[in-house]
Amino acid sequence: MDALQLVNTHIKFLVFDFLTLKPISHESTFFSRKGRHLSRAEIIGIIVSRNFNPNRFIKFDIYDSIGCILCIL
């Protein structure tokens, strides 16, 4: 499948899939897994922990029943 055909396409990834993404060296905002490129993701799960530092960041873990993804805003 051509990479252009996957623009604005929803593909279901599990936590394992996100943790195995590889950065594409010439594009700082793109990642690759099994030949497919990814630039944006929407994560759905339950927030199981958070660390809020006012005026600096919020750090939280999202759990999707398979594993956790650490997120920092």
PDB file of N, H, CA, C and O in Angstrom:
ATOM      1  N   MET A   1       0.848  -1.187   0.000  1.00  0.00           N
ATOM      2  CA  MET A   1       0.000   0.000   0.000  1.00  0.00           C
ATOM      3  C   MET A   1       0.885   1.238   0.000  1.00  0.00           C
ATOM      4  O   MET A   1       1.852   1.315   0.758  1.00  0.00           O
ATOM      5  N   ASP A   2       0.564   2.180  -0.827  1.00  0.00           N
ATOM      6  H   ASP A   2      -0.222   2.117  -1.442  1.00  0.00           H
ATOM      7  CA  ASP A   2       1.319   3.420  -0.945  1.00  0.00           C
ATOM      8  C   ASP A   2       1.139   4.261   0.321  1.00  0.00           C
ATOM      9  O   ASP A   2       0.039   4.337   0.867  1.00  0.00           O
ATOM     10  N   ALA A   3       2.227   4.895   0.789  1.00  0.00           N
ATOM     11  H   ALA A   3       3.121   4.833   0.346  1.00  0.00           H
ATOM     12  CA  ALA A   3       2.178   5.712   2.010  1.00  0.00           C
ATOM     13  C   ALA A   3       1.197   6.866   1.878  1.00  0.00           C
ATOM     14  O   ALA A   3       0.600   7.275   2.874  1.00  0.00           O
ATOM     15  N   LEU A   4       1.013   7.406   0.667  1.00  0.00           N
ATOM     16  H   LEU A   4       1.498   7.073  -0.142  1.00  0.00           H
ATOM     17  CA  LEU A   4       0.080   8.513   0.484  1.00  0.00           C
ATOM     18  C   LEU A   4      -1.365   8.087   0.709  1.00  0.00           C
ATOM     19  O   LEU A   4      -2.210   8.917   1.046  1.00  0.00           O
ATOM     20  N   GLN A   5      -1.655   6.814   0.527  1.00  0.00           N
ATOM     21  H   GLN A   5      -0.970   6.140   0.254  1.00  0.00           H
ATOM     22  CA  GLN A   5      -3.009   6.331   0.727  1.00  0.00           C
ATOM     23  C   GLN A   5      -3.358   6.257   2.218  1.00  0.00           C
ATOM     24  O   GLN A   5      -4.532   6.109   2.556  1.00  0.00           O
ATOM     25  N   LEU A   6      -2.390   6.353   3.101  1.00  0.00           N
ATOM     26  H   LEU A   6      -1.436   6.474   2.826  1.00  0.00           H
ATOM     27  CA  LEU A   6      -2.633   6.255   4.531  1.00  0.00           C
ATOM     28  C   LEU A   6      -2.796   7.616   5.205  1.00  0.00           C
ATOM     29  O   LEU A   6      -2.888   7.676   6.431  1.00  0.00           O
ATOM     30  N   VAL A   7      -2.836   8.699   4.449  1.00  0.00           N
ATOM     31  H   VAL A   7      -2.762   8.650   3.453  1.00  0.00           H
ATOM     32  CA  VAL A   7      -3.019  10.018   5.026  1.00  0.00           C
ATOM     33  C   VAL A   7      -4.415  10.095   5.635  1.00  0.00           C
ATOM     34  O   VAL A   7      -5.397   9.723   4.993  1.00  0.00           O
ATOM     35  N   ASN A   8      -4.503  10.578   6.878  1.00  0.00           N
ATOM     36  H   ASN A   8      -3.706  10.880   7.399  1.00  0.00           H
ATOM     37  CA  ASN A   8      -5.764  10.693   7.609  1.00  0.00           C
ATOM     38  C   ASN A   8      -6.495   9.358   7.743  1.00  0.00           C
ATOM     39  O   ASN A   8      -7.725   9.318   7.714  1.00  0.00           O
ATOM     40  N   THR A   9      -5.754   8.284   7.888  1.00  0.00           N
ATOM     41  H   THR A   9      -4.755   8.316   7.912  1.00  0.00           H
ATOM     42  CA  THR A   9      -6.317   6.953   8.044  1.00  0.00           C
ATOM     43  C   THR A   9      -6.134   6.500   9.484  1.00  0.00           C
ATOM     44  O   THR A   9      -5.083   6.727  10.084  1.00  0.00           O
ATOM     45  N   HIS A  10      -7.146   5.867  10.032  1.00  0.00           N
ATOM     46  H   HIS A  10      -8.000   5.683   9.545  1.00  0.00           H
ATOM     47  CA  HIS A  10      -7.077   5.343  11.388  1.00  0.00           C
ATOM     48  C   HIS A  10      -6.579   3.907  11.348  1.00  0.00           C
ATOM     49  O   HIS A  10      -7.159   3.056  10.674  1.00  0.00           O
ATOM     50  N   ILE A  11      -5.502   3.646  12.074  1.00  0.00           N
ATOM     51  H   ILE A  11      -5.030   4.338  12.622  1.00  0.00           H
ATOM     52  CA  ILE A  11      -4.948   2.305  12.201  1.00  0.00           C
ATOM     53  C   ILE A  11      -4.842   2.008  13.686  1.00  0.00           C
ATOM     54  O   ILE A  11      -4.299   2.816  14.440  1.00  0.00           O
ATOM     55  N   LYS A  12      -5.351   0.864  14.117  1.00  0.00           N
ATOM     56  H   LYS A  12      -5.792   0.208  13.504  1.00  0.00           H
ATOM     57  CA  LYS A  12      -5.325   0.522  15.530  1.00  0.00           C
ATOM     58  C   LYS A  12      -3.935   0.014  15.922  1.00  0.00           C
ATOM     59  O   LYS A  12      -3.449  -0.977  15.376  1.00  0.00           O
ATOM     60  N   PHE A  13      -3.305   0.704  16.873  1.00  0.00           N
ATOM     61  H   PHE A  13      -3.700   1.508  17.317  1.00  0.00           H
ATOM     62  CA  PHE A  13      -2.032   0.298  17.445  1.00  0.00           C
ATOM     63  C   PHE A  13      -2.242  -0.002  18.913  1.00  0.00           C
ATOM     64  O   PHE A  13      -3.070   0.630  19.569  1.00  0.00           O
ATOM     65  N   LEU A  14      -1.509  -0.946  19.422  1.00  0.00           N
ATOM     66  H   LEU A  14      -0.836  -1.459  18.888  1.00  0.00           H
ATOM     67  CA  LEU A  14      -1.485  -1.224  20.851  1.00  0.00           C
ATOM     68  C   LEU A  14      -0.256  -0.535  21.447  1.00  0.00           C
ATOM     69  O   LEU A  14       0.583  -0.010  20.715  1.00  0.00           O
ATOM     70  N   VAL A  15      -0.155  -0.541  22.771  1.00  0.00           N
ATOM     71  H   VAL A  15      -0.836  -0.968  23.366  1.00  0.00           H
ATOM     72  CA  VAL A  15       0.997   0.088  23.433  1.00  0.00           C
ATOM     73  C   VAL A  15       2.294  -0.483  22.883  1.00  0.00           C
ATOM     74  O   VAL A  15       3.242   0.266  22.646  1.00  0.00           O
ATOM     75  N   PHE A  16       2.357  -1.783  22.678  1.00  0.00           N
ATOM     76  H   PHE A  16       1.588  -2.392  22.870  1.00  0.00           H
ATOM     77  CA  PHE A  16       3.564  -2.408  22.135  1.00  0.00           C
ATOM     78  C   PHE A  16       3.959  -1.774  20.806  1.00  0.00           C
ATOM     79  O   PHE A  16       5.140  -1.546  20.548  1.00  0.00           O
ATOM     80  N   ASP A  17       2.972  -1.491  19.968  1.00  0.00           N
ATOM     81  H   ASP A  17       2.011  -1.676  20.178  1.00  0.00           H
ATOM     82  CA  ASP A  17       3.250  -0.881  18.662  1.00  0.00           C
ATOM     83  C   ASP A  17       3.867   0.506  18.816  1.00  0.00           C
ATOM     84  O   ASP A  17       4.804   0.850  18.096  1.00  0.00           O
ATOM     85  N   PHE A  18       3.348   1.307  19.750  1.00  0.00           N
ATOM     86  H   PHE A  18       2.586   1.028  20.336  1.00  0.00           H
ATOM     87  CA  PHE A  18       3.901   2.646  19.980  1.00  0.00           C
ATOM     88  C   PHE A  18       5.323   2.573  20.519  1.00  0.00           C
ATOM     89  O   PHE A  18       6.184   3.369  20.144  1.00  0.00           O
ATOM     90  N   LEU A  19       5.556   1.612  21.400  1.00  0.00           N
ATOM     91  H   LEU A  19       4.857   0.966  21.705  1.00  0.00           H
ATOM     92  CA  LEU A  19       6.883   1.506  22.012  1.00  0.00           C
ATOM     93  C   LEU A  19       7.941   1.005  21.036  1.00  0.00           C
ATOM     94  O   LEU A  19       9.134   1.154  21.303  1.00  0.00           O
ATOM     95  N   THR A  20       7.538   0.415  19.915  1.00  0.00           N
ATOM     96  H   THR A  20       6.570   0.294  19.698  1.00  0.00           H
ATOM     97  CA  THR A  20       8.499  -0.085  18.929  1.00  0.00           C
ATOM     98  C   THR A  20       8.636   0.834  17.716  1.00  0.00           C
ATOM     99  O   THR A  20       9.288   0.458  16.742  1.00  0.00           O
ATOM    100  N   LEU A  21       8.039   2.028  17.749  1.00  0.00           N
ATOM    101  H   LEU A  21       7.510   2.333  18.540  1.00  0.00           H
ATOM    102  CA  LEU A  21       8.186   2.974  16.641  1.00  0.00           C
ATOM    103  C   LEU A  21       9.628   3.447  16.532  1.00  0.00           C
ATOM    104  O   LEU A  21      10.285   3.685  17.545  1.00  0.00           O
ATOM    105  N   LYS A  22      10.113   3.583  15.322  1.00  0.00           N
ATOM    106  H   LYS A  22       9.579   3.391  14.499  1.00  0.00           H
ATOM    107  CA  LYS A  22      11.468   4.060  15.055  1.00  0.00           C
ATOM    108  C   LYS A  22      11.401   5.433  14.394  1.00  0.00           C
ATOM    109  O   LYS A  22      10.642   5.613  13.442  1.00  0.00           O
ATOM    110  N   PRO A  23      12.184   6.414  14.879  1.00  0.00           N
ATOM    111  CA  PRO A  23      12.178   7.732  14.230  1.00  0.00           C
ATOM    112  C   PRO A  23      12.781   7.670  12.830  1.00  0.00           C
ATOM    113  O   PRO A  23      13.729   6.925  12.583  1.00  0.00           O
ATOM    114  N   ILE A  24      12.224   8.455  11.929  1.00  0.00           N
ATOM    115  H   ILE A  24      11.454   9.060  12.131  1.00  0.00           H
ATOM    116  CA  ILE A  24      12.785   8.584  10.585  1.00  0.00           C
ATOM    117  C   ILE A  24      13.804   9.709  10.650  1.00  0.00           C
ATOM    118  O   ILE A  24      13.462  10.835  11.012  1.00  0.00           O
ATOM    119  N   SER A  25      15.033   9.424  10.309  1.00  0.00           N
ATOM    120  H   SER A  25      15.311   8.509  10.015  1.00  0.00           H
ATOM    121  CA  SER A  25      16.146  10.344  10.562  1.00  0.00           C
ATOM    122  C   SER A  25      15.992  11.702   9.878  1.00  0.00           C
ATOM    123  O   SER A  25      16.345  12.720  10.473  1.00  0.00           O
ATOM    124  N   HIS A  26      15.482  11.751   8.658  1.00  0.00           N
ATOM    125  H   HIS A  26      15.196  10.924   8.174  1.00  0.00           H
ATOM    126  CA  HIS A  26      15.408  13.026   7.936  1.00  0.00           C
ATOM    127  C   HIS A  26      14.131  13.812   8.255  1.00  0.00           C
ATOM    128  O   HIS A  26      14.014  14.966   7.843  1.00  0.00           O
ATOM    129  N   GLU A  27      13.184  13.227   8.966  1.00  0.00           N
ATOM    130  H   GLU A  27      13.279  12.290   9.300  1.00  0.00           H
ATOM    131  CA  GLU A  27      11.943  13.908   9.348  1.00  0.00           C
ATOM    132  C   GLU A  27      11.786  13.816  10.860  1.00  0.00           C
ATOM    133  O   GLU A  27      11.624  12.720  11.398  1.00  0.00           O
ATOM    134  N   SER A  28      11.832  14.939  11.544  1.00  0.00           N
ATOM    135  H   SER A  28      11.964  15.829  11.107  1.00  0.00           H
ATOM    136  CA  SER A  28      11.803  14.915  13.005  1.00  0.00           C
ATOM    137  C   SER A  28      10.434  14.587  13.581  1.00  0.00           C
ATOM    138  O   SER A  28      10.343  14.225  14.754  1.00  0.00           O
ATOM    139  N   THR A  29       9.366  14.702  12.797  1.00  0.00           N
ATOM    140  H   THR A  29       9.439  14.996  11.844  1.00  0.00           H
ATOM    141  CA  THR A  29       8.024  14.456  13.328  1.00  0.00           C
ATOM    142  C   THR A  29       7.405  13.156  12.820  1.00  0.00           C
ATOM    143  O   THR A  29       6.232  12.896  13.088  1.00  0.00           O
ATOM    144  N   PHE A  30       8.158  12.339  12.097  1.00  0.00           N
ATOM    145  H   PHE A  30       9.111  12.550  11.880  1.00  0.00           H
ATOM    146  CA  PHE A  30       7.632  11.090  11.560  1.00  0.00           C
ATOM    147  C   PHE A  30       8.335   9.895  12.176  1.00  0.00           C
ATOM    148  O   PHE A  30       9.535   9.920  12.451  1.00  0.00           O
ATOM    149  N   PHE A  31       7.546   8.844  12.385  1.00  0.00           N
ATOM    150  H   PHE A  31       6.571   8.823  12.161  1.00  0.00           H
ATOM    151  CA  PHE A  31       8.069   7.591  12.904  1.00  0.00           C
ATOM    152  C   PHE A  31       7.637   6.471  11.970  1.00  0.00           C
ATOM    153  O   PHE A  31       6.729   6.647  11.157  1.00  0.00           O
ATOM    154  N   SER A  32       8.290   5.319  12.087  1.00  0.00           N
ATOM    155  H   SER A  32       9.027   5.176  12.747  1.00  0.00           H
ATOM    156  CA  SER A  32       8.003   4.211  11.200  1.00  0.00           C
ATOM    157  C   SER A  32       7.882   2.913  11.986  1.00  0.00           C
ATOM    158  O   SER A  32       8.583   2.698  12.976  1.00  0.00           O
ATOM    159  N   ARG A  33       6.975   2.052  11.523  1.00  0.00           N
ATOM    160  H   ARG A  33       6.406   2.227  10.719  1.00  0.00           H
ATOM    161  CA  ARG A  33       6.854   0.699  12.059  1.00  0.00           C
ATOM    162  C   ARG A  33       6.360  -0.198  10.938  1.00  0.00           C
ATOM    163  O   ARG A  33       5.300   0.038  10.360  1.00  0.00           O
ATOM    164  N   LYS A  34       7.134  -1.226  10.638  1.00  0.00           N
ATOM    165  H   LYS A  34       7.995  -1.418  11.108  1.00  0.00           H
ATOM    166  CA  LYS A  34       6.799  -2.186   9.582  1.00  0.00           C
ATOM    167  C   LYS A  34       6.516  -1.500   8.253  1.00  0.00           C
ATOM    168  O   LYS A  34       5.600  -1.890   7.530  1.00  0.00           O
ATOM    169  N   GLY A  35       7.305  -0.475   7.931  1.00  0.00           N
ATOM    170  H   GLY A  35       8.049  -0.158   8.518  1.00  0.00           H
ATOM    171  CA  GLY A  35       7.171   0.211   6.655  1.00  0.00           C
ATOM    172  C   GLY A  35       6.075   1.251   6.585  1.00  0.00           C
ATOM    173  O   GLY A  35       5.912   1.896   5.549  1.00  0.00           O
ATOM    174  N   ARG A  36       5.324   1.434   7.648  1.00  0.00           N
ATOM    175  H   ARG A  36       5.457   0.911   8.489  1.00  0.00           H
ATOM    176  CA  ARG A  36       4.270   2.450   7.664  1.00  0.00           C
ATOM    177  C   ARG A  36       4.739   3.663   8.445  1.00  0.00           C
ATOM    178  O   ARG A  36       5.347   3.525   9.507  1.00  0.00           O
ATOM    179  N   HIS A  37       4.460   4.850   7.925  1.00  0.00           N
ATOM    180  H   HIS A  37       3.966   4.961   7.063  1.00  0.00           H
ATOM    181  CA  HIS A  37       4.865   6.090   8.571  1.00  0.00           C
ATOM    182  C   HIS A  37       3.727   6.638   9.417  1.00  0.00           C
ATOM    183  O   HIS A  37       2.555   6.519   9.059  1.00  0.00           O
ATOM    184  N   LEU A  38       4.089   7.240  10.543  1.00  0.00           N
ATOM    185  H   LEU A  38       5.041   7.337  10.833  1.00  0.00           H
ATOM    186  CA  LEU A  38       3.128   7.791  11.480  1.00  0.00           C
ATOM    187  C   LEU A  38       3.603   9.167  11.899  1.00  0.00           C
ATOM    188  O   LEU A  38       4.770   9.340  12.251  1.00  0.00           O
ATOM    189  N   SER A  39       2.707  10.153  11.865  1.00  0.00           N
ATOM    190  H   SER A  39       1.759  10.012  11.579  1.00  0.00           H
ATOM    191  CA  SER A  39       3.091  11.492  12.304  1.00  0.00           C
ATOM    192  C   SER A  39       2.238  11.988  13.459  1.00  0.00           C
ATOM    193  O   SER A  39       2.676  12.853  14.217  1.00  0.00           O
ATOM    194  N   ARG A  40       1.030  11.462  13.610  1.00  0.00           N
ATOM    195  H   ARG A  40       0.673  10.759  12.994  1.00  0.00           H
ATOM    196  CA  ARG A  40       0.133  11.859  14.693  1.00  0.00           C
ATOM    197  C   ARG A  40      -0.581  10.624  15.217  1.00  0.00           C
ATOM    198  O   ARG A  40      -0.783   9.648  14.496  1.00  0.00           O
ATOM    199  N   ALA A  41      -0.960  10.690  16.495  1.00  0.00           N
ATOM    200  H   ALA A  41      -0.796  11.483  17.081  1.00  0.00           H
ATOM    201  CA  ALA A  41      -1.667   9.560  17.087  1.00  0.00           C
ATOM    202  C   ALA A  41      -2.683  10.055  18.099  1.00  0.00           C
ATOM    203  O   ALA A  41      -2.489  11.087  18.741  1.00  0.00           O
ATOM    204  N   GLU A  42      -3.741   9.324  18.230  1.00  0.00           N
ATOM    205  H   GLU A  42      -3.898   8.486  17.708  1.00  0.00           H
ATOM    206  CA  GLU A  42      -4.738   9.576  19.260  1.00  0.00           C
ATOM    207  C   GLU A  42      -4.725   8.357  20.167  1.00  0.00           C
ATOM    208  O   GLU A  42      -4.921   7.230  19.711  1.00  0.00           O
ATOM    209  N   ILE A  43      -4.497   8.586  21.441  1.00  0.00           N
ATOM    210  H   ILE A  43      -4.338   9.501  21.811  1.00  0.00           H
ATOM    211  CA  ILE A  43      -4.366   7.484  22.391  1.00  0.00           C
ATOM    212  C   ILE A  43      -5.616   7.440  23.256  1.00  0.00           C
ATOM    213  O   ILE A  43      -6.051   8.461  23.788  1.00  0.00           O
ATOM    214  N   ILE A  44      -6.190   6.245  23.390  1.00  0.00           N
ATOM    215  H   ILE A  44      -5.836   5.416  22.958  1.00  0.00           H
ATOM    216  CA  ILE A  44      -7.380   6.058  24.210  1.00  0.00           C
ATOM    217  C   ILE A  44      -7.043   5.060  25.309  1.00  0.00           C
ATOM    218  O   ILE A  44      -6.527   3.975  25.040  1.00  0.00           O
ATOM    219  N   GLY A  45      -7.335   5.431  26.535  1.00  0.00           N
ATOM    220  H   GLY A  45      -7.754   6.313  26.754  1.00  0.00           H
ATOM    221  CA  GLY A  45      -7.077   4.550  27.660  1.00  0.00           C
ATOM    222  C   GLY A  45      -7.468   5.222  28.958  1.00  0.00           C
ATOM    223  O   GLY A  45      -8.197   6.214  28.965  1.00  0.00           O
ATOM    224  N   ILE A  46      -6.985   4.681  30.040  1.00  0.00           N
ATOM    225  H   ILE A  46      -6.393   3.875  30.034  1.00  0.00           H
ATOM    226  CA  ILE A  46      -7.278   5.185  31.379  1.00  0.00           C
ATOM    227  C   ILE A  46      -6.005   5.792  31.954  1.00  0.00           C
ATOM    228  O   ILE A  46      -4.943   5.171  31.905  1.00  0.00           O
ATOM    229  N   ILE A  47      -6.104   6.999  32.495  1.00  0.00           N
ATOM    230  H   ILE A  47      -6.967   7.504  32.535  1.00  0.00           H
ATOM    231  CA  ILE A  47      -4.953   7.614  33.162  1.00  0.00           C
ATOM    232  C   ILE A  47      -4.793   6.944  34.516  1.00  0.00           C
ATOM    233  O   ILE A  47      -5.700   6.989  35.347  1.00  0.00           O
ATOM    234  N   VAL A  48      -3.638   6.321  34.739  1.00  0.00           N
ATOM    235  H   VAL A  48      -2.902   6.284  34.063  1.00  0.00           H
ATOM    236  CA  VAL A  48      -3.420   5.568  35.975  1.00  0.00           C
ATOM    237  C   VAL A  48      -2.491   6.277  36.947  1.00  0.00           C
ATOM    238  O   VAL A  48      -2.443   5.912  38.122  1.00  0.00           O
ATOM    239  N   SER A  49      -1.759   7.273  36.492  1.00  0.00           N
ATOM    240  H   SER A  49      -1.798   7.569  35.538  1.00  0.00           H
ATOM    241  CA  SER A  49      -0.933   8.077  37.399  1.00  0.00           C
ATOM    242  C   SER A  49      -0.673   9.432  36.758  1.00  0.00           C
ATOM    243  O   SER A  49      -0.734   9.578  35.537  1.00  0.00           O
ATOM    244  N   ARG A  50      -0.384  10.416  37.595  1.00  0.00           N
ATOM    245  H   ARG A  50      -0.335  10.297  38.587  1.00  0.00           H
ATOM    246  CA  ARG A  50      -0.061  11.749  37.066  1.00  0.00           C
ATOM    247  C   ARG A  50       0.899  12.444  38.014  1.00  0.00           C
ATOM    248  O   ARG A  50       0.926  12.176  39.215  1.00  0.00           O
ATOM    249  N   ASN A  51       1.685  13.346  37.440  1.00  0.00           N
ATOM    250  H   ASN A  51       1.663  13.563  36.464  1.00  0.00           H
ATOM    251  CA  ASN A  51       2.620  14.175  38.190  1.00  0.00           C
ATOM    252  C   ASN A  51       2.498  15.580  37.616  1.00  0.00           C
ATOM    253  O   ASN A  51       2.896  15.822  36.476  1.00  0.00           O
ATOM    254  N   PHE A  52       1.951  16.505  38.396  1.00  0.00           N
ATOM    255  H   PHE A  52       1.627  16.308  39.321  1.00  0.00           H
ATOM    256  CA  PHE A  52       1.715  17.868  37.925  1.00  0.00           C
ATOM    257  C   PHE A  52       2.713  18.804  38.579  1.00  0.00           C
ATOM    258  O   PHE A  52       2.809  18.861  39.805  1.00  0.00           O
ATOM    259  N   ASN A  53       3.457  19.539  37.762  1.00  0.00           N
ATOM    260  H   ASN A  53       3.379  19.493  36.766  1.00  0.00           H
ATOM    261  CA  ASN A  53       4.412  20.534  38.228  1.00  0.00           C
ATOM    262  C   ASN A  53       3.946  21.878  37.665  1.00  0.00           C
ATOM    263  O   ASN A  53       4.154  22.150  36.482  1.00  0.00           O
ATOM    264  N   PRO A  54       3.316  22.727  38.496  1.00  0.00           N
ATOM    265  CA  PRO A  54       2.734  23.987  37.986  1.00  0.00           C
ATOM    266  C   PRO A  54       3.745  24.819  37.187  1.00  0.00           C
ATOM    267  O   PRO A  54       4.910  24.943  37.565  1.00  0.00           O
ATOM    268  N   ASN A  55       3.268  25.381  36.075  1.00  0.00           N
ATOM    269  H   ASN A  55       2.322  25.280  35.768  1.00  0.00           H
ATOM    270  CA  ASN A  55       4.067  26.240  35.181  1.00  0.00           C
ATOM    271  C   ASN A  55       5.223  25.505  34.502  1.00  0.00           C
ATOM    272  O   ASN A  55       6.076  26.153  33.896  1.00  0.00           O
ATOM    273  N   ARG A  56       5.276  24.189  34.584  1.00  0.00           N
ATOM    274  H   ARG A  56       4.582  23.663  35.077  1.00  0.00           H
ATOM    275  CA  ARG A  56       6.356  23.444  33.931  1.00  0.00           C
ATOM    276  C   ARG A  56       5.812  22.324  33.053  1.00  0.00           C
ATOM    277  O   ARG A  56       5.962  22.374  31.833  1.00  0.00           O
ATOM    278  N   PHE A  57       5.184  21.319  33.648  1.00  0.00           N
ATOM    279  H   PHE A  57       5.062  21.278  34.640  1.00  0.00           H
ATOM    280  CA  PHE A  57       4.711  20.179  32.865  1.00  0.00           C
ATOM    281  C   PHE A  57       3.672  19.387  33.642  1.00  0.00           C
ATOM    282  O   PHE A  57       3.499  19.572  34.847  1.00  0.00           O
ATOM    283  N   ILE A  58       2.982  18.501  32.930  1.00  0.00           N
ATOM    284  H   ILE A  58       3.121  18.351  31.951  1.00  0.00           H
ATOM    285  CA  ILE A  58       2.170  17.464  33.548  1.00  0.00           C
ATOM    286  C   ILE A  58       2.605  16.149  32.901  1.00  0.00           C
ATOM    287  O   ILE A  58       2.686  16.044  31.677  1.00  0.00           O
ATOM    288  N   LYS A  59       2.876  15.168  33.724  1.00  0.00           N
ATOM    289  H   LYS A  59       2.809  15.253  34.718  1.00  0.00           H
ATOM    290  CA  LYS A  59       3.332  13.858  33.258  1.00  0.00           C
ATOM    291  C   LYS A  59       2.305  12.832  33.720  1.00  0.00           C
ATOM    292  O   LYS A  59       1.903  12.831  34.883  1.00  0.00           O
ATOM    293  N   PHE A  60       1.878  11.952  32.803  1.00  0.00           N
ATOM    294  H   PHE A  60       2.204  11.952  31.858  1.00  0.00           H
ATOM    295  CA  PHE A  60       0.870  10.962  33.175  1.00  0.00           C
ATOM    296  C   PHE A  60       1.067   9.680  32.379  1.00  0.00           C
ATOM    297  O   PHE A  60       1.663   9.685  31.302  1.00  0.00           O
ATOM    298  N   ASP A  61       0.555   8.578  32.930  1.00  0.00           N
ATOM    299  H   ASP A  61       0.071   8.573  33.805  1.00  0.00           H
ATOM    300  CA  ASP A  61       0.593   7.278  32.268  1.00  0.00           C
ATOM    301  C   ASP A  61      -0.805   6.929  31.788  1.00  0.00           C
ATOM    302  O   ASP A  61      -1.777   7.070  32.529  1.00  0.00           O
ATOM    303  N   ILE A  62      -0.903   6.472  30.541  1.00  0.00           N
ATOM    304  H   ILE A  62      -0.113   6.357  29.939  1.00  0.00           H
ATOM    305  CA  ILE A  62      -2.170   6.016  29.986  1.00  0.00           C
ATOM    306  C   ILE A  62      -2.082   4.502  29.808  1.00  0.00           C
ATOM    307  O   ILE A  62      -1.139   3.987  29.207  1.00  0.00           O
ATOM    308  N   TYR A  63      -3.074   3.807  30.337  1.00  0.00           N
ATOM    309  H   TYR A  63      -3.840   4.225  30.825  1.00  0.00           H
ATOM    310  CA  TYR A  63      -3.124   2.340  30.310  1.00  0.00           C
ATOM    311  C   TYR A  63      -4.236   1.896  29.362  1.00  0.00           C
ATOM    312  O   TYR A  63      -5.364   2.379  29.464  1.00  0.00           O
ATOM    313  N   ASP A  64      -3.926   0.970  28.432  1.00  0.00           N
ATOM    314  H   ASP A  64      -3.010   0.577  28.349  1.00  0.00           H
ATOM    315  CA  ASP A  64      -4.929   0.514  27.456  1.00  0.00           C
ATOM    316  C   ASP A  64      -5.289  -0.966  27.619  1.00  0.00           C
ATOM    317  O   ASP A  64      -5.743  -1.598  26.665  1.00  0.00           O
ATOM    318  N   SER A  65      -5.094  -1.516  28.804  1.00  0.00           N
ATOM    319  H   SER A  65      -4.726  -1.003  29.579  1.00  0.00           H
ATOM    320  CA  SER A  65      -5.343  -2.916  29.182  1.00  0.00           C
ATOM    321  C   SER A  65      -4.243  -3.861  28.698  1.00  0.00           C
ATOM    322  O   SER A  65      -4.313  -5.063  28.954  1.00  0.00           O
ATOM    323  N   ILE A  66      -3.231  -3.341  28.004  1.00  0.00           N
ATOM    324  H   ILE A  66      -3.174  -2.364  27.796  1.00  0.00           H
ATOM    325  CA  ILE A  66      -2.097  -4.151  27.580  1.00  0.00           C
ATOM    326  C   ILE A  66      -0.799  -3.609  28.170  1.00  0.00           C
ATOM    327  O   ILE A  66       0.093  -4.379  28.525  1.00  0.00           O
ATOM    328  N   GLY A  67      -0.695  -2.301  28.275  1.00  0.00           N
ATOM    329  H   GLY A  67      -1.420  -1.675  27.987  1.00  0.00           H
ATOM    330  CA  GLY A  67       0.509  -1.658  28.798  1.00  0.00           C
ATOM    331  C   GLY A  67       0.285  -0.184  28.992  1.00  0.00           C
ATOM    332  O   GLY A  67      -0.802   0.331  28.730  1.00  0.00           O
ATOM    333  N   CYS A  68       1.331   0.507  29.460  1.00  0.00           N
ATOM    334  H   CYS A  68       2.214   0.088  29.674  1.00  0.00           H
ATOM    335  CA  CYS A  68       1.254   1.942  29.742  1.00  0.00           C
ATOM    336  C   CYS A  68       2.139   2.720  28.802  1.00  0.00           C
ATOM    337  O   CYS A  68       3.207   2.261  28.397  1.00  0.00           O
ATOM    338  N   ILE A  69       1.672   3.921  28.459  1.00  0.00           N
ATOM    339  H   ILE A  69       0.804   4.294  28.788  1.00  0.00           H
ATOM    340  CA  ILE A  69       2.456   4.877  27.687  1.00  0.00           C
ATOM    341  C   ILE A  69       2.641   6.112  28.556  1.00  0.00           C
ATOM    342  O   ILE A  69       1.665   6.671  29.056  1.00  0.00           O
ATOM    343  N   LEU A  70       3.891   6.542  28.741  1.00  0.00           N
ATOM    344  H   LEU A  70       4.684   6.087  28.336  1.00  0.00           H
ATOM    345  CA  LEU A  70       4.208   7.753  29.476  1.00  0.00           C
ATOM    346  C   LEU A  70       4.023   8.952  28.569  1.00  0.00           C
ATOM    347  O   LEU A  70       4.572   8.986  27.468  1.00  0.00           O
ATOM    348  N   CYS A  71       3.250   9.944  29.018  1.00  0.00           N
ATOM    349  H   CYS A  71       2.804   9.916  29.912  1.00  0.00           H
ATOM    350  CA  CYS A  71       2.999  11.157  28.236  1.00  0.00           C
ATOM    351  C   CYS A  71       3.439  12.375  29.043  1.00  0.00           C
ATOM    352  O   CYS A  71       3.262  12.413  30.261  1.00  0.00           O
ATOM    353  N   ILE A  72       4.006  13.363  28.370  1.00  0.00           N
ATOM    354  H   ILE A  72       4.149  13.332  27.381  1.00  0.00           H
ATOM    355  CA  ILE A  72       4.428  14.604  29.014  1.00  0.00           C
ATOM    356  C   ILE A  72       3.904  15.762  28.190  1.00  0.00           C
ATOM    357  O   ILE A  72       4.129  15.838  26.982  1.00  0.00           O
ATOM    358  N   LEU A  73       3.196  16.671  28.867  1.00  0.00           N
ATOM    359  H   LEU A  73       3.013  16.610  29.848  1.00  0.00           H
ATOM    360  CA  LEU A  73       2.722  17.899  28.213  1.00  0.00           C
ATOM    361  C   LEU A  73       3.429  19.080  28.852  1.00  0.00           C
ATOM    362  O   LEU A  73       3.192  20.224  28.466  1.00  0.00           O
TER     363      LEU A  73
END
